[in-house]
Amino acid sequence: MPQQVKIVTGWSNPGGSTTCIINLAKNLIDSGYDVEVFGPHDWHIHELARQGYNVGFGSKYFSCKEDDIVISHFSMLGPIKAKKKIYWCHEMSNFMNLTDDMMEPYDKVVFVSEVQRQSHSLQSDRSIVIPNVIEKIKWSNPNNKVAGVIGSIDSNKQSHISVQRALEGGFEKVYLYGNVTDKVYYEHFIAPLLSDKVQLRGHCDNKEEMYNSIEAVYHSAKIECLPTVQGECLNAKIPYFGLDRNMREESDYEFNNNIIIERWKETLK
């Protein structure tokens, strides 16, 4: 019988973390694991199914057996019995600072970058760094003088600053790709900017379609662990303009998915 792995997240709407969860689930399934993904929103269910994996469920359906391996993200596990419990952290310490006491119920804590791990107060040697799977995008420069701002529209992403930087950089239009997750921020900072030059495009499931509509990407988040969008741009050779504090070296990413999954398989043992 294949090893059953259950991934539980506190956020399963469109976003970088949900995309990374979906990518891990697909790769583990392709490697022979029996995987199910549980979350409070429906998008992960439909997106997994769209890609041919009917393994997404709502949070209320989560249960586990003593021989299951459970990976939790953005959600603290209660007193459950499982073969192994792993906390998968996608956030910097400013959101929630992980300590040894908090992580005591877990067998392993997985961070996505060394910069992120060092930001937390966790001293235990039970932590490991495994970069997220980066999707391979086929990009052809449309040469249309359009820049993209990609990601959830909220105060942390500071989408309005990215728009301003793109226009100051000489682009004639800016497309905002992402869902509004902070309505107050949107009304104050984004709505006044919308025009023929600045267009709200919403979330786009088809990443190649999205990237092939723009010449470059701007990103101005207050803080990021390992920007998935930067990784996708590095991999596809798309011009990427982030802020220095969030820029990561190419060596911080691992573009060979087989290596990433092998590290996960070692962690799941």
C-alpha positions in Angstrom: 0.0 0.0 0.0 1.3 3.5 -0.9 2.1 5.8 2.0 -0.8 8.2 2.7 0.1 11.8 3.0 -2.5 14.4 4.1 -1.9 18.1 3.5 -3.9 20.5 5.6 -3.9 24.2 5.0 -5.7 27.2 6.6 -5.8 29.0 3.2 -6.7 27.3 -0.1 -7.9 30.2 -2.3 -5.7 31.4 -5.2 -2.3 32.5 -4.1 1.4 31.5 -4.1 1.1 29.2 -1.1 -1.9 27.3 -2.5 -0.1 26.9 -5.8 2.9 25.5 -4.0 0.7 23.1 -2.1 -0.9 21.9 -5.3 2.5 21.5 -7.0 3.8 19.4 -4.1 0.7 17.2 -4.0 0.9 16.5 -7.7 4.6 15.6 -7.6 4.2 13.4 -4.6 1.3 11.6 -6.3 3.4 11.1 -9.4 6.1 9.6 -7.1 3.8 7.0 -5.8 2.3 8.5 -2.6 -1.4 8.6 -1.8 -2.1 12.3 -1.2 -5.2 14.2 -0.1 -5.3 18.0 0.3 -7.7 19.7 2.8 -8.5 23.4 2.9 -11.3 25.9 3.9 -11.9 27.3 0.4 -12.9 25.5 -2.8 -10.4 26.8 -5.3 -7.8 24.1 -4.5 -10.4 21.4 -5.1 -11.3 22.7 -8.6 -7.7 23.5 -9.5 -6.4 20.1 -8.6 -9.3 18.5 -10.6 -8.6 20.8 -13.6 -5.1 19.4 -13.7 -6.4 15.8 -13.4 -6.0 15.2 -9.7 -9.2 14.6 -7.8 -7.7 14.8 -4.3 -8.9 18.1 -2.9 -11.4 18.3 0.0 -12.9 20.8 2.4 -11.4 21.1 5.9 -14.4 19.5 7.5 -13.6 16.2 5.8 -10.1 15.9 7.3 -9.3 12.9 9.4 -6.2 10.8 9.8 -5.1 7.4 10.9 -2.1 6.5 13.0 0.0 5.4 10.0 -0.7 8.6 8.0 1.8 11.4 7.5 0.3 14.9 8.0 1.7 18.1 6.6 0.1 21.3 8.0 0.4 24.8 6.5 -1.0 27.9 8.1 -2.9 25.7 10.4 -1.9 24.2 13.8 -2.8 20.6 14.3 -4.7 19.5 17.3 -3.9 16.4 19.4 -4.0 13.9 16.6 -2.2 10.6 16.3 -0.2 10.2 13.1 2.9 8.4 11.9 4.6 11.8 11.4 3.5 15.4 11.7 5.2 18.1 9.7 4.7 21.9 9.8 5.3 23.6 6.4 6.0 27.3 7.0 5.6 29.7 4.1 5.7 32.9 6.2 8.3 35.1 7.7 8.5 35.7 11.5 6.7 39.0 11.3 3.5 37.1 10.6 4.0 34.4 13.3 7.3 33.7 15.0 7.9 30.0 15.3 9.4 28.9 18.6 10.5 25.5 20.0 7.5 25.4 22.3 5.0 26.1 19.5 6.6 23.4 17.3 6.9 20.7 20.0 4.0 18.6 18.6 5.7 18.4 15.2 8.4 15.9 14.1 9.8 18.3 11.5 9.5 21.9 10.4 10.0 22.7 6.7 11.0 26.2 5.7 11.3 27.4 2.0 14.4 29.5 2.4 17.4 30.0 4.7 16.6 33.7 5.1 13.1 32.7 6.3 14.4 30.0 8.7 16.9 32.5 10.3 14.0 35.0 10.9 12.3 32.6 13.2 13.2 31.8 16.9 13.1 28.0 16.3 16.3 26.6 17.6 15.5 22.9 17.1 17.6 20.9 14.7 14.3 19.4 13.5 13.9 22.1 10.8 15.0 21.8 7.2 14.9 24.1 4.1 13.2 22.8 1.0 12.5 25.4 -1.7 9.1 25.3 -3.4 8.5 23.6 -6.7 8.7 26.3 -9.5 6.5 25.8 -12.5 8.2 25.9 -15.9 6.7 28.7 -18.0 7.2 29.0 -21.8 7.4 32.8 -22.3 7.6 34.8 -25.5 8.1 38.5 -25.2 5.0 40.2 -26.6 6.8 43.5 -27.0 3.6 45.4 -26.1 4.9 47.9 -23.5 2.8 46.2 -20.8 4.1 45.3 -17.3 2.5 42.9 -14.9 1.9 43.1 -11.2 1.2 39.5 -10.0 -0.1 38.4 -6.6 -2.8 39.0 -4.1 -3.9 42.6 -3.9 -3.3 43.6 -0.3 -1.2 45.9 1.9 1.7 43.5 2.1 2.1 43.1 -1.6 1.9 46.9 -2.0 0.5 46.6 -5.5 0.1 50.3 -5.9 3.9 50.8 -5.6 4.5 48.2 -8.2 2.1 50.0 -10.6 3.9 53.3 -10.0 7.3 51.8 -10.5 6.2 50.2 -13.8 4.8 53.4 -15.2 7.9 55.3 -14.1 9.9 52.6 -15.8 8.4 53.5 -19.1 5.7 51.0 -19.5 2.5 52.2 -21.2 0.1 49.8 -19.5 0.1 47.7 -16.3 -2.0 44.6 -15.8 -2.8 43.6 -12.2 -3.1 39.8 -12.0 -4.5 38.6 -8.6 -7.5 38.5 -6.4 -8.4 41.4 -4.0 -7.8 40.0 -0.5 -7.8 43.4 1.3 -10.9 45.5 0.3 -9.9 48.5 2.4 -6.4 48.6 0.8 -8.0 48.1 -2.7 -10.4 51.0 -2.2 -7.8 53.4 -1.0 -4.8 52.5 -3.1 -5.8 50.6 -6.2 -9.3 51.7 -7.3 -8.1 55.3 -7.9 -5.4 54.1 -10.2 -7.6 52.0 -12.5 -7.9 53.3 -16.1 -7.1 52.2 -19.6 -3.5 52.2 -18.6 -3.9 50.3 -15.3 -6.2 47.3 -15.6 -7.4 44.8 -13.0 -7.3 41.4 -14.6 -8.1 39.2 -11.6 -6.6 35.8 -10.9 -5.5 33.8 -14.0 -5.3 30.0 -13.7 -3.4 29.8 -17.0 0.1 31.1 -16.1 1.5 30.9 -19.6 -1.4 33.0 -20.9 -0.8 35.5 -18.1 3.0 35.8 -18.5 2.7 36.0 -22.3 0.6 39.1 -22.0 3.4 41.1 -20.4 7.0 42.2 -21.0 8.1 42.3 -17.4 7.0 41.9 -13.8 7.1 44.3 -10.9 7.0 43.2 -7.3 7.1 45.5 -4.2 6.0 43.4 -1.2 6.9 44.6 2.3 8.4 41.2 3.1 8.7 37.8 1.3 10.3 34.4 2.1 11.1 33.2 -1.3 8.9 34.9 -4.0 7.4 32.3 -6.2 6.9 34.9 -9.0 10.6 35.7 -9.0 11.4 32.1 -9.3 9.0 31.7 -12.2 10.5 34.7 -13.9 14.1 33.6 -13.3 13.2 30.2 -14.8 11.5 31.7 -17.9 14.0 34.6 -18.3 11.2 37.2 -17.8 12.5 40.6 -16.6 11.7 40.9 -12.9 11.9 44.1 -10.9 11.6 43.4 -7.2 12.7 45.4 -4.1 16.2 44.7 -2.9 15.1 43.5 0.5 13.0 40.7 -1.1 15.3 39.8 -4.0 16.7 36.3 -3.7 19.7 34.8 -5.5 19.1 32.2 -8.2 20.9 29.7 -5.9 18.1 30.1 -3.3 15.8 28.3 -5.7 16.0 24.7 -6.9 14.7 24.4 -10.5 15.1 20.6 -10.6 11.8 19.3 -9.3 13.2 15.8 -8.9 15.8 17.1 -6.3 13.0 18.9 -4.4 10.8 15.9 -4.3 13.7 13.7 -3.2 14.3 16.0 -0.3 10.6 15.8 0.6 10.7 12.0 0.3 13.6 11.9 2.8 11.6 14.2 5.1 8.6 11.9 4.9 10.4 8.8 6.0 
